[in-house]
Structures are given as C-alpha cells and as structure tokens.
Amino acid sequence: MTKPHHFRTIIEPFRIHSVEEIALTDLEQRQGALERAHYNLFGLHADEVTIDLLTDSGTGSMSSKQWAGMMVGDESYAGSRSFYRFKEAVEDLTGMSEVIPTHQGRAAERILFTEMLADGDVVPNNTHFDTTRANVEYQGAEALDIVIEEGRDPAATHPFKGNMDLGRLGQLLGDESSRVPVVMVTVTNNSGGGQPVSMSNLRAVSEMCAGRGVPFFLDACRFAENAWFIKMREPGYEEKTPFEIATEMFSLADGCTFSAKKDGLANIGGFLAMRDHSLAERCRNLLILTEGFPTYGGLAGYDLEAIAQGLHEVVDEDYLRYRIRATAYLAEKMNAAGIPTVQPTGGHAVYIDAKKLLSHIPQNRYPAQALAVEVYRVGGVRGVEIGSVMFGKIGDDGTEQPAPMELVRLAIPRRTYTQSHMDYVAEVVIETAGHARDIPGYRIVEQAPWLRHFTARFEPV
Ligand SMILES: Cc1ncc(COP(=O)(O)O)c(C=O)c1O
C-alpha cells in the first residue's frame, strides 16, 4: 500500500548518525587549487571541494544496518556465509541463479564481453556508458548507441527518454543478427542524462531478442531509480512496489551487469548475473584468473554483506521518493532562474546545458569544461564535464569532431547531502550564470591518447 503523503516537504527519510566535515574554502584557495590542477577538476584534492557532485558512484552513505553487516562479514576464502547472503539477495531481485561477484561494474563487463564478443561483432545499447563502450571496443567489437531520437535532444520532453529505438534494433537483428552476440539496455541511461527506460520498451527488446535467439542483458546499475520512474510514469504500475517492478524488469533479461556503487548503496562492488549455466561457468573461470574465487570475486566478505543489505534498502519507497525528488528539486531551482538543464530531470544527476548557457564559447573551446571550472571557482561545487573533452572524436589528422552535447553533470551521491546543500549548489550555479558572458573558453595543452578527460591539462583562452 502506498503511504499517504500530506505534506509538500519530502524529508530525507533518515537521520544523520555520523558526520564528516566538509571544506569551506575561499575564492583565493580555489583559484590556487585550479591553477595547480591545470583547470582539470579530477586533479583537485577532495579536501578542496565543498560539495562534491563529481559522481554518484561509490560516494553514497551506508546505513547503520549496512555497517552492522560489515561487522559480521565472513572472510572465508571459499564458501563464505556472506557470499550466500549476497547471492540470495541478488537471486531474489533478479530471478537469476548464476551470481558472480566482481570488484565493480567494469569487471563484470570485461568478463562478460571476453566470453561473448569477437572481432567485428556489434553490441547495441540505448547508450553505452564509457567503461561499457571501452570494454566492447577492447574486444574488437562495435559499441552502437540506438537510443530513441528524443534521447539525443536535451530539451525534448518524453517520459522515457532512455528507450531503445525498436525500429533500428529490428533492422539490426534482421540484417546482421549473426554479428550481434548480445543486446544491452542501460537502466537508467547514464550517458543519456540518467533517463529511464519503460517496461514496455524493455519487453519489446526482450521479445525481439528472444525471436532471434540473441541474449538480452541489462546494465542494471540504477535499476531501482528506473523502477521508480516506471511506477510514476507508466500506466498500470502505479500500485506496484518498486521491488515488484524491478523483478519484472529483470524477468525480461537473460542476464545483467551491475555496479553496486550505485543502486547497491555500497562504496565498492558489483556482479554479473545470468540464467545460462554454461556461460556462467566460463565467466567464473575468467573471474578466478583476475578477480578471485567465485564466492568473493575480488571483494571482502564484509563488502558482500553491505551490498546484500543495500539491495534491500534501495527499493524502499520512501527512499526512492526522496531520492528522485532531491534531484528534481535541484533542477527546478536552477530552471526557475533560467538555467537550461536536460529535460525531464533524470534520476541521479542534473545535467546543465552548457552549449546554451555559454553560447559565446565555441565547442572547440569546451564550454562545459569552462562552466564546470567556473562553478567550482565560484562556490567549491565540483561537477563533471560531459561534452567534447570527454566524447570529442579525434581524427587521424588531429582534427577534432565535437560531441553532440556539452553538459555539466551534477551527480548526487545517495543519502549524503541535505536539502540545504542542494539550495547552496543552486545558488552557486545561479551566481555563476549571472556572469556567463565573462567566462572564458579553454584549450587543451596536454592530453593522454585515450580517456583524456581524467588527466588533460587546460589553459584559459
Ligand atoms: C551505466 C553504467 N554502467 C557501468 C558503470 C561502471 O561501473 P563501475 O564504475 O563500478 O566500474 C557505470 C559507472 O558509473 C555506469 O554508470
């Protein structure tokens, strides 16, 4: 039964039991930190950041029950009690009996793709996350993004902008199914603005894959946030619990990869789960090679306990209502002041449209990087550039093709910041936008050959 909510204010459904100091720096300190870090926010020390919205991955706060679970973690090398608790939690949720723990999501991806992909294959996804794309490409396969058209337009409103383009999937499975060893859908679609995928879209993908005998895997990092959007937006799901919706989502898939650093509510961990026993056996053999024995997979027993408990807590309705509302609250405050953000607001982050806000900066001078730097300089809030620094394509002749969007992502760690922190973030962004015209562009003066955004050095132009 849905609980009645009479009051407008949706409170954090927890009280704070242990606190961590944050740095309150002045403008001069932040300017110095930026210069030392060559205007790359990854180069800042965390102690120089007041509100850290770099990522929602592994940065959340664990509950007292999770910490208590850690105290009873069983560190046996083989057959740990904590593994069986973890396995039961994953099985209950996914209905998948083959459960393989990994140290984080990308390890699950690497193991799965090493087993499934070959040179020249194609993997369709709504939008690949960057580690997923890199792991597909590392096997010599093509990572193909086929999100619906609305999912590529920041201003387009659609309740499920993470949906896969079924026409394109049908074409691919019709013409080239022999080159498609697996179809993936990312819930929610992180690289596409944290946008959800509808149950009907998942069902259609599942049926199309089954028709062609192609396995369908979910990249399930934010499955609970996706389930909440389905409950709020998809007819027929209003009365279902997030857990019921999540189990229905998983029932449509043959397997999943998962980073427990998101909707596992843990600081580290992940898993690969599936129904196919023989594929799982092959994956376990690889797991032993690089991650560890199949009952711990690179994690401590206490991590397995924290994840098992986190998977129960994350589907709590009060938690999800607060979680999704907190993200929308931040976006609404900024939108009311005329700051353009990706619409509608996604689950875990607010994405500011820097191309629109800093229209005087051409894409080859990285408007989203410029905005992210300035938001830090003004108020010590760290977001991340998701634009041409991260996704610009560099040709063989050194010319650069800009990314389709120039966004600054403000990702909200789970259960970590309060409403006043969000008010502060909105105020900092609004003040920054007040002098948008004076914000300079940047040029890259040093960069690595791949994943350059982590270490590139910049200079204001
Ligand atoms: C959609 C998605 N897939 C995969 C990953 C990779 O997970 P991890 O960082 O645990 O390796 C992430 C992490 O941010 C993600 O957002």
The ligand as an ORCA input file, in Angstrom:
! r2SCAN-3c Opt
* xyz 0 1
  C      25.666      2.866    -16.579
  C      26.973      2.435    -16.009
  N      27.493      1.249    -16.379
  C      28.660      0.805    -15.870
  C      29.380      1.548    -14.955
  C      30.701      1.015    -14.451
  O      30.661      0.700    -13.104
  P      31.965      0.792    -12.184
  O      32.325      2.224    -12.050
  O      31.555      0.162    -10.894
  O      33.046      0.010    -12.862
  C      28.874      2.792    -14.552
  C      29.641      3.616    -13.579
  O      29.469      4.816    -13.440
  C      27.639      3.238    -15.085
  O      27.094      4.413    -14.715
*
